C-alpha cells in the first residue's frame, strides 16, 4: 500500500472539507433513497415553479393558485419547492381541490420554511438531488414568473429535452408579458446566431389563461 506523505502545512480539520467528501456520498445516497421511496408512490404529478417573493395579493399568486387547482382536478399531484410566494399559492390551490400537495424543501443559510399548505414534505440538503426529484416524477413543468431558481429549473428541463436525455413532456411558461423579453432574446440572439435550432423554441409553450395550463397538459397526454 502506498504511503501518504504528511503535509508540511498543518491543516485545521474544520477547514478541510475534502476530508468529508467520501462520507458526504452517504448523505447524498440517503437523500436519493428517501426521495425515491416517497415520490414513487405519488403517481402522476406536475411540478410548479415560481418566485418565492410574490405576495398573496399579486395577480401571479392568484393565477398560480387557480392553475394548481385545475391541475389537481385533472388528477395530478402538485410538486413545489415548498416555500412561500408562488410555491405557497400552488400548494394552496392543490389543497383546495383535494389534490396531493407535495413540497421539496431545500435547506438554505437563511432557512426556507415549508408553507402551511404542503401535506407531503421532503427535506433536502443538496440542490442537485432535489432537482432530480422534480424532473423524475413530473409529467409536466409549469414555469411561473420567477428569478434565478425558476430560470434554472426551466433551462435544465428544456436542455434535457433538447439533448434527449429525458422523454419529452409539457413545459409551460405562464404569463407572456413577463416572459416575452427573454423569448425575444432567445429567438433574435441565441437562435439567430445558430446556438439553438428554430425547432428548439417549440420545446415549451406559453399560456396566459390558468385553465389552459391544465388543458395543455391533458391534450399532450391524449396525443402521446
Residue pairs with C-beta under 8 A, 6 or more apart in sequence:
13 19
27 125
27 126
28 126
28 129
31 124
31 125
31 126
31 129
32 129
32 132
34 122
35 104
35 122
35 124
35 129
35 130
35 132
35 133
38 120
38 122
39 45
39 79
39 102
39 122
39 133
39 136
39 137
40 137
42 77
42 100
42 102
42 120
42 137
43 77
44 75
44 76
44 77
44 139
45 76
45 77
45 78
45 79
45 100
45 102
45 137
45 138
45 139
46 71
46 76
46 77
46 78
46 79
46 138
46 139
46 140
46 141
46 142
46 217
47 78
47 79
47 80
47 134
47 135
47 137
47 138
47 140
47 141
47 142
47 153
48 64
48 67
48 68
48 71
48 78
48 79
48 80
48 86
48 87
48 90
48 141
48 142
48 144
49 80
49 81
49 86
49 87
49 141
49 142
49 143
49 144
49 146
49 149
49 150
49 153
49 154
50 60
50 64
50 85
50 86
50 87
50 89
50 90
50 143
50 144
50 145
50 146
50 150
51 60
51 85
51 86
51 144
51 145
51 146
51 147
51 150
52 81
52 83
52 84
52 85
52 86
52 87
52 112
52 146
52 149
53 84
53 85
53 147
54 60
54 61
54 85
54 86
54 89
54 145
55 61
55 85
56 62
56 88
56 89
60 86
60 89
60 144
60 145
60 175
60 178
61 85
61 86
61 88
61 89
62 89
63 144
63 174
63 175
63 210
64 86
64 89
64 90
64 93
64 144
64 174
65 89
65 90
65 92
65 93
65 96
66 93
66 210
66 211
67 90
67 93
67 142
67 144
67 174
67 210
67 213
67 214
68 78
68 89
68 90
68 91
68 92
68 93
68 94
68 97
68 99
69 93
69 94
69 96
69 97
70 97
70 210
70 211
70 213
70 214
71 78
71 94
71 99
71 142
71 213
71 214
71 217
72 78
72 93
72 94
72 97
72 98
72 99
72 100
73 97
73 99
73 214
74 214
74 217
74 218
76 99
76 139
76 140
76 217
77 94
77 99
77 100
77 101
77 102
78 90
78 91
78 93
78 94
78 99
78 100
78 101
78 102
79 102
79 103
79 104
79 133
79 134
79 137
79 138
80 87
80 88
80 90
80 91
80 102
80 103
80 104
80 118
81 87
81 103
81 104
81 105
81 106
81 112
81 130
81 149
82 91
82 103
82 104
82 105
82 112
82 114
82 115
82 118
82 121
83 103
83 105
83 112
83 113
83 114
83 115
84 112
84 113
84 115
86 144
86 145
86 146
87 103
87 115
88 115
88 116
88 117
91 101
91 103
91 115
91 117
91 118
91 119
92 115
92 117
94 100
94 101
94 117
95 101
95 117
95 119
100 119
100 120
101 117
101 118
101 119
101 120
102 118
102 119
102 120
102 121
102 122
103 114
103 115
103 118
103 120
103 121
103 122
104 122
104 124
104 130
104 133
104 134
105 112
105 114
105 118
105 121
105 122
105 123
105 124
106 112
106 124
106 125
106 127
106 130
107 123
107 124
107 125
114 121
122 133
124 130
124 133
131 153
131 156
134 141
134 153
135 156
135 157
135 160
135 166
138 169
139 169
139 170
139 217
139 221
140 169
140 170
140 171
140 172
140 217
140 220
141 153
141 154
141 157
141 169
141 170
141 171
141 172
142 172
142 174
142 213
143 150
143 153
143 154
143 171
143 172
143 173
143 174
143 204
144 150
144 174
144 175
145 174
145 175
145 178
145 179
154 171
154 173
154 204
157 171
158 171
158 200
158 203
158 204
160 166
161 168
161 169
161 171
161 203
162 196
162 200
162 203
168 203
168 224
169 220
170 205
170 216
170 217
170 220
171 203
171 204
171 205
172 204
172 205
172 206
172 207
172 213
172 216
172 217
173 179
173 183
173 204
173 205
173 206
173 207
174 206
174 207
174 208
174 210
174 213
175 208
176 206
176 208
179 206
183 201
183 206
186 196
186 201
187 201
190 196
191 197
191 198
191 200
191 201
205 216
207 213
207 216
